[in-house]
Amino acid sequence: MTVQAELLSDEERRKVEELIEQEDGAINRFVGWWGKVLTFIAFLMTLFHLYAAASTVDTQSLREIHVAFALSLVFLLFPAVKSWRNRIAPWDIVAAGLVIVVIWYMMTGGTWTDLSASDDFLDRYVSPTHTDLLIGGLLILLVLESTRRATGWIMPILSLLFLAYAMWGNYLPAPWTHKGYPLSDMIAELYMTLNGIFGSAIDVSATLIVLFTIFGAILQASGAGRFFIDFSLRAMKGQPNAAGRAVVLSSFLLGGPSGSGVATTVTIGTVAWPIMKEAGYGKSAAGGLLAAGGLGAILSPPVLGAAAFLIAEYLKMSYLDIVRMALIPTCLYYFGLLVMTEIDSRKYGLRAVDPAVDMTMGQLLTRYGFHFTSLISVVVLMVWGFSATYAVFWSILLAILVSYLRSDTALWPGKLFRALADGSIQALGVAATCACAGIIVGVITKTGLALKFSSIVIDLAGGSVFWTAMYTALIVWVVGLAVPVTASYIMCAVIAAPALIKLGIPDYAAHMFIFYYAVLSEVSPPTALAPFAAATLTRADPYVTTLQSWKYALPAFLVPFIFVLDPIGIGLLLEVPKNMSWVWIPWVTLGAAGGILALAIAAQGHLWRPLGLGTRTVVALAGIALTFPEVIDDWVGGLVVARLIGLIVLVGVIAYEYAGSRRDEAAIRR
């Protein structure tokens, strides 16, 4: 994406682009015939995946061809080092060619000519030939290097450390020890089975992630992103908190087409920051809200983040079930942001400003409201029983079709060609990450590390669910500082989730817990890309902006603990607690919403007037009673009573502060 020139100097624009590249990779920008060739290859990748979505391609071939396209394009589009940007090197072409050779060898079962021999290739993983091992070792090196180019050094280094553990773990003390595996066994496991590089992660990348990035690229090319921002600005006009509300609404709508926290932050920020500044927002506060809104893009149905597709695959659930489970937590997240913006309007004395949209709401919806249809169609088709793959396929076609309703949004052949190519290009980084994560998952599976690790965590926590959840959240958060959200989820899902499941937490609740804390890495230093990008836009201190983004996001990010600590907490995932009825779902939702409201008030230290330390402490305790009632249930006689006490205290504080503010106003008037 590009950053509006009128807002930023050349240096600031370069800094923002660098932050986006840290998430999406530093991609080459070729022009001329070479640019056309690479765009055409990406276009072919998109056509293949659309064909696979509409017809039947066997699982093994789909994964292998996906890896062939993705890795070869990574070598051609991502430079070996940044100083070699925008020029093709001979070794890039050689590396891309080697990817094709390796995949062709696999698809022909080592015969080089017989495509029907691919099944024989998988069958002989227990006794691979020397050529098999040579080809497999080459593939592992290609995966590591492509991931380094697309996402940086961390994932390849972690993969090599896990490989070292597989080979020499027999030298480690208990409980980490295992029998140790020779390199030949690990090579065969990682590329001649569907447990390693070509495992479930790359399957999700090939069947869902790439299709949703194509869908997002089509929406962006047809102007849907700008429409969602204009719609939000126009819908929220006329109130002192309108600018903050518009950021929250547009981040929710734009999350579908974007799917990237940093890109959403920058896209909204370039339009919204001047309005926020005029309304009276400070630089750091505005940047924090923009980053927190961008974070919500990864949590927003119907697309969510790439990791959400992996949850569906690991749990063998439909993607619609994941969307359903994410519905209330997402609403609670945005409820928390809206509460923060409401308090902002009073705390900062914000002013009402009119958005720079030269159409009325009626004109905007009449001319561009059709952009909503394809987003709605994804959910409608899944509700009707279509798979997520089929649903997004038809939604892509619908988005293309409705774009022709207006000449300024129409995807004429050249524009459509570019959008389809961009869809696959935007999926390359995630595809490389999934392939590399397959190495780590393969090692964990082979060595039984997941069971060892879960036993260690449970022993460390003394069998306590609370402390196990705390350690798990800390592990996910620390891992998320170093690797992208998708990789963080994959690793922690196979390592940390078993510890929670062992203690009786439902598997879906454990995986959703890990997903939410993997997403938190987007606003956590030192890799807080979204706040850093927002700080560049608003010209604020990046670390102060990061703290502000934490403040905005923190109340809602306590919600995942309810999934695993509260006996009725799974009600937030729209699952009926065991031996209970559905009526507990609105009760736990009300408690969570009240807890978010209380914690937001405590974090802001303001309602209609500034709050004293005592009042902030009381309202924070009320928030804890509402979100974590088990902390005091033994003292007060049960979880229901604990939540009622929290609600009563919260309502009492709000009523007291409202009455006090009215008295203050009356005194000023006198």
N, C-alpha and C positions, 0 to 999 in steps of 0.2 A: 504494500500500500504506500501511498505518498502522503506527505504531511503538508498542510497548507502553508504556503510560503509567507503569506502576510502575517502569520502569527509568530514565526520563528526566524531567527537569523540563520545564516548558512551553517554556523557551528552548532547551534542548537538543533537544527534539522538533522544534521549528521549524527548527533548524539542519540536522537530519538530513533533514527533508522538503525543504529547500532544495537539499541536495546531490543528492537523488534527482531533483528537478526539473531540475537542471543537466544530468542525463543524459537524462531523459525529457521535459523541458519543463514550464513552469509552467502547468498546466491549470486552466481554470475549473471550479468545482464548483457547478452549478446545481441548484436544487430546484424543486418545483412543476411547472407545465405546461411551462415552457421546458426544464427538465431532462428531462422525459419526451419532448419532441419531439426533442432532440438524441440521447438514448439510442436512440430509434426509428430515427433516420437511421443511427447507427452499427450498429444491429442489421440494417438493410437492407443496409449495406455488407458485413457478414459473410455474410448470406444470398446476396448476389450472388457473393461469392468462393467460397462452398461450392458454389453452382450451377456456376460456371465450372470448379471442380475436378472435378466429377462428370460434366460434359457437355463440349460443344465450343463455345468462344467464340473467334472469330478474334483473332489476336494484337493487331492494331491497336485493335480495339474494347475488348479487355480492358485494355490499357494506358491508353487514354483514359478509360474509366469509372473505373478505379482512381484516376487522378489527379483526376478530378472529385470523387469521394467524399472522398479524402484531403485535398486542398487546401481544399475548402469546409468540412470539419469542423475543419481547423486554424484557419481564420479565425473559426469560431464557438466553438471551445473554448479557444483560446490567446489571451490578451489582447494588445493591441498593446503595452502597457507593464504592468508588474506592479502598479502602483498602481490599475489598472482591473480588478483581479481580480474574478471572480464577478458581473460585470454585462455585459450585452450592449450594444454600441454600434451605432448606425445604420451606421457604416462597415464594421463586421464583416459585417453582413447584405449590404451592397452588394458587398463583396469576394467573399463566398461566391457571390452571384448572378452576378458577373462570371466566376467560374470556370466555372459552369454554362453561361453564354453562350458562352465561348470553346470549351469542349469540344463543345457542340452544333454550333457553326459548323464545327468540324473533322469531326465525324461526318457532317454533311450536305454536306460538300464546299463550304461557302460558300453553298449554296442555301437553307439554313434549314429546308427541308421534306423533301428527298430523302435518306434515309439510304443509298441505294445509290450516291450520288455521292462517297463517302469516298475511293475509289481515285483519282478524278480529282484530289482535293486533293493527294495525295502526288505524283502525276505532274507537277504544275505547279510543283514547288519551284524549278525552274531559272528560271522566269519568273513569280514571284508577283505578284498584283495589289496595288494600294495597300491594299485592305481586308485581304488576307492579312497584309501587313506590319504593319498597325495591330493586328490581332488577335494576331499573333505577339509583337509588342513588349509588348502588354498581358499575355500569358501569362508572358513572362520576368519582368516586374515582379511578377506575382502569385506566381510560384515563389520569387523572391528574398525577398519579404516573408513568405510562409508559412514559409520556412526560418528566417528571422530570429526569428519568433515561437516556433518549435518548438525551435531549437537555439542561437540567439544570432547575433551579428553576424559571426563569423569566416567561415563558409561563403559568405554573400552577398558579403562584401568580396572574398574570394578569387575568386569567380565574376566579379565586375566587373573585377578586375585581369586575369584571363585574357581577358575580352572586350576590354579595352583592348589587350592584347598582340595579339589577332587583328586589330584595326583598325589599329594603329600599329606593328606589329612591323617594318615595312619601314624604320623610322628607327633600329632598333637595330643595333649592330655585329655582325659575324660572330662566332661561329656561330649567334647567336640570331635573326638577321634572317630574314624571309620577305617575300613580295611585298605583304602587307597586303590585308585584305578589307574592303569597305564594310559598314556596319551592316546594310544590306538583305540582303546575302548571308548574314551570320551569323544573322539572325533566321530566314531560310528554312531554313538548315541545322539550327538548333536545335529548330524546332518542326514543320517540314514533312517531316522525314525521321525515320528510326528510329536516327539516329546521335547525337542530342542528348538533349533532355529525355525523349523517349519511347524511349530506347535500352535497352541490356541491363540497366542498373541498375534502372530502373523496371519492367522485365519481371520481374526476380527478386523485386522487392518485391510485385508483383501476383500472382505465381504461387506463391511459396514463403514469403517472410517473413511476409506477413499470415496465412497458414494456420498457421504455427508459433506466431505470437503468439495466435491463437485457441485453438490446442491448449493452450498454456501457461495461458491464462485459464481454460479448462475444468478443467484439473488443479488450479489454485489454488482455484477456486470449490468443487470437490468435496472439498477438504481434503487433496489429495495432498502439498502442500508441507509441512504440519505433520506428516503421516505420515512423510515422508522424514527429517525432523529427529528425530522420536521414535525411528524405526527406528535411525538412526545412534547416537543417545545410548544406547539400550538395547544395541545390538550391541557397543559399545566400553566397556562399564562394567567396573569392578573393577580397572583398572590405573592406575599413576601417569600414564601418557600417554594415558589414555582420553579426556580432554577435547579434546586436540589431534587425536587420531584421529577423534573424532566430528565436529569441524569439517571435516576433510578429506573424510570420507565424505559428509556431508550436502551439502557444496558441490558434489560430483560429482553426486549425485542430484537436487539442486534446480536444477542448471544447465539441465536440460531444461525444466521448467515456467517458469523465470524468464527465462533468456537475458540477464540484465542483471547485470553485476558488482556495481554498487552495491546493487541490490535484493536480490541474494543475500547480500551482506555484512551488510546490515541485518536481513534476515529471520533468518539464522542467529545473528547477534550478539545479538539481543534475547533469544534463548533460551539461547545457549551462554555468553555472557559471565559471568553469575553463577556458572555451573559452573566456568568457567576460573579465575575469581577465587578460588573456594573451593579449587581444586586447587593454586593457588600461582602462577599466571601473573601477570607484571607487566602494567600497563596498556598500555604500548607494544608489548610482545611479543605480547600477546593481540590487539591491534588489527592488528598486522602480519600475524599468521596469518589472522585473519578476512578481511582484504583480499586476501591471496594466495589464500585459498580462493575468495572471490568471483570473482577473476580466472579461476580454473579453470572457473567456470561458462560462460565464453565459449568455452572450449576443449573442453568435454566432449561427446562423441557421446552420443545420436544427433542432437542439435539443433545443437551448436556455436553460433557467433555468426552474425549476419546476413551478415557478409562471406564466410563459408564457402559460402553459396548463390551468391554472386557468382563465387567461384573456379570452381565447376561451370559457370556460364554462360560465363565468359570462355574456359575451356579446352575447352568443349564435351564435358564429361565428365558421367557420372551423379553424382548427389549421394552415392550409396552409395560410389563411388570416393573421394570426398573424406572421407567418414566412415572408410573403410578406411585412407586415408593418415594420418588424424589419430589413429588408434588407439594406435600405439606412442608417439608424442610426448606424447599425453595421459597415458598410463600413466607415462611418465618424469617428467612434471610432478608428478603426484600421488605418485610414488615419492620425488621430491625433498622434497615437503612432509612425507611420512611420516617420512623420515629426520630432517628438522628437528625434528619433534615427538618422535621417540625421543630425540634428543640433549637437547631441552628438558627432558624428564622428569628427566634426570640433572643438567643444568646448573642448573636452577632448584629442584631438590629437590621436584618436584611430588608431590602426594598423590592417592591414589585417592579418587574421590567417586562417589556414586550419582546418576544422573540423576533429574530430577523427572518420571518417567514412571510412572504408576500401573498399568501392565500388564506382564506378562511378555512375553518375545519371542514365545512361542507365541501368547498372546492377541492381541498386536499384529498378527502376520501373519494369524491366523485372521480377525480383524475387518476389517483394512484392507489386507491384502496384495494385494488386487485392483488397487490403484493401479499396481502394476508392469506390469500386462498391456498397457496402452496404450503405455507407453514401449517395451516389448519388441516390440510389434506393428509399430511404425514400421520397425525394422530387419528384422524377419522378412518383412514385405511387400516391402521393397526387395530383399532377398535372393531372394525368389520372382520377381522381375522387374518388379514394379510401379514406376512412376515415384515420385519423392519426393512429388510433388503428390498422387497417388492414395493413396499410403501414409499420409500425414498426414491426408487426408480421412477414410479409414476408421478411423484411430486416434482422431480426434475423435469419431466416432460411437460407437466402442467405449468411450471414456472417459465419454461421457454415459450409455451403457447400463449400465455396471458401477457407476456412482454410485448406482443405485437398489437395489443390494444391501443398503444400510443406510439407515435413515431419516435419520441425521445427516449423510450425505454426498450424499443424493439431490438432484439438480438439478431441483427442481420448477419449473413454468413461470416464475414470477417470477425465481427465482434463475438459471435457464438463460438467460432473456432478458437479464439483466444481464451474465452471463458472456460471452455471444456479443457483446454490444455492447462490453464491455471489451476483447475480443480485437482488434477493429478500432481502438479508441481507442489501444491500446498500440502499434499499428503506424504511427500518424500521423507521429511524429517521423522514423522511418526512411524512410517514403515521401517526405516532404518533402526529406530529405537526399539520397535517390537521385535525385529530380527535379533538385535543384540541382547535384548532382555531374554530372548529364548535360550541363549547360552547360559545365563544365570539360572533360569528356571530349570533347564536340563540338569545342571549340576546339583541344584537343590533336590530335585526329584531322585536323581541317581544315588546321592549320598545320604538321603533321609535327613537332611539338615533341618527341614521344617519341623519335624517332630522333636528333634534335639533342642532346637531354639525355643519352641513353645514350652517344653518342660523346664528349660532354664528360666524363662520369663515367669512362669507360674511359681517356681520355687523361690525366685527372687521376690515375688509379690506375696509370698506366704499363702498362696491359694486365694487371695482376695481379688474379687472381680474389679473392685475400684482401682486397686494399684496395678493390676494387669492392664486395665484400660489406660491408666495414666502412662505406664511404660510404653504401651503400644502407640499411643498418640505421640509420645516423645520420639520414638524410633521413626515413625512415619514422617514426622516433622523434620528431623535431622536428615533423613535420607532425601526428603524433598528439597532441602537446601542445595543439594548437589546435582540432582538429576531432574528432568522434566516430570510433570504430573503423571503422565502415562507410565513412565519407567518406575517412578516411585510407587505407584499403585501396584504394578505387576510384582515387584520384588516383595513389597510388604504383604500383599495378598497371599503369597505362598509361604512367607516366613512368619509373619506376625498374626495373621488371622487365625491359624490353628490354635493359638493360645487362648483366644477369646472363645472359640467354638468348644474347646475342651472343657471350659468352665460352664457350659450350658447356654451360651449366647447363640441365638439362631444365626446360621451362616450368612443369611442376607443382611442381618443387622451388623454383623462383624465387618462384612465387606463394605457396606455403606459408611460405616464409621471410618474405615481406612480411606475410602474415597474422599470424604470431606476433609480429612486432615492432610491428604496428599495435595488437595487443591489449595490449602492454606499456604503452601510454599510460595505461591504467586505473590504474596505480600509479606514474605519473611526475608530479612537480610541474611546473608550477603547477596542472595540472588533475587531480591525483590524487584523484578523487572517492571511490573505494572506501576508501583509507586515511583520508581526512578524515572520512568517515561512520563508519568503525570507531573513530576517535579520539574522536568525539563520544559514541559509545556507552560507551567505556571511560574517558572523561574524561582522555585522555592528550594530550600535545603532538602536533598533527597531523603536523608535519615529522619528528619522531622516529619516529612510527608509519609514515610513508612510507618512511623508511630501513629500518625493520624489515621492511616488506612487500617491499622490494627484496631484502633479505637472504634472505627465504624463497623468493622467486621466481627469484633470479639463477641458481643452478646449472642449473635446467631451461631457462632462456632462453638459455643458451649452446648448447643442442641444435640450434636451427635452423642454426647455422653448419656443423654436420656435414652437413646436406642439400646444401650447396653447395661445401664445401671438401674433403670426404673422397671419394675415388673410389668408395667403396662406401657413402657416406652415404645415398643414396636407399633403401638397405635399411630405414632407419627409417620410410620411407613405404610399406613393404611392396611396393616395386618391386625387381625383380631387377636388379642392376648389369649393364651391357652385357658380354657375353662371360664372364659368371660364372654361378654356380648359386645357388640359394636358400639354401645353407648359410651364405653370407656375411651373411644377414639376422640370424640369432641372434648372430653374432660381433660385428657392429657395434652391435647392441642391448646386448649384454653390456658392450662397451667404453663406450657412452654411460651405462649405468646405473652402472658403476664410476666413471666421471668425475663423475657427479652426486653419488655417495656421497662421493668424495674432496673435491670442492669444497664440499659441505655441511659436512663436518667442518672444513675450513679456515675457512669463513665463521663457523661457530659457535665455533671455538677450543676445542672440548670433545669428549671421548668419555666414558670413565668418570671422567675427571678433567680439569682444565684442561690445555690443550696449550701448550707453550712456543712462542716465535716460530719457532725452528728447525724444530720438528715441523710446525707449520702451513705453513711454506714448502715443506717436503718433500712433504707430502700435497697441497698445491696444485699443485706441479709434476707429481705423479703424475696428478692430475685433468686437467691440460692434456695430458699424454701420452696419456691415455685418450680425451679428447674431440677433441683436435686433434693426432693423431699425426704429421701431416705437418710439424709444427714441428721435430721431431727425427728424422724418418725418414732423412734423408740421413746423419746421424751414426751411427745404430745399425743401418742396413741394411734398412730397409723399414717399412711401416705396421704389419704384423703384429708385428714385433719391438718396435716402439715401444709398442704396446698391451700386449704381454706384460710389458714392463718396468714400465709404469704399474700393471698389476695386481699384479705381484710387490711393488712398493714399497708399494702401498696395503695389501695383506694383511699385509706385514711391519710397517707402522706400527700397524695394528689389533691384531695379535698382541702387539706390544711394549707398547702401552698397556694392553691387557687384563692381561697378566702384571704390569705395574707397578701397576695398580690392585689386583690380588689381593695383591701384596706389601704395599701400603699398608694394606689392610684387615687383613692378618695382623699388621702392626706395631701397629696400633691396638688389636687384641684382646689383644696381649701387654702 
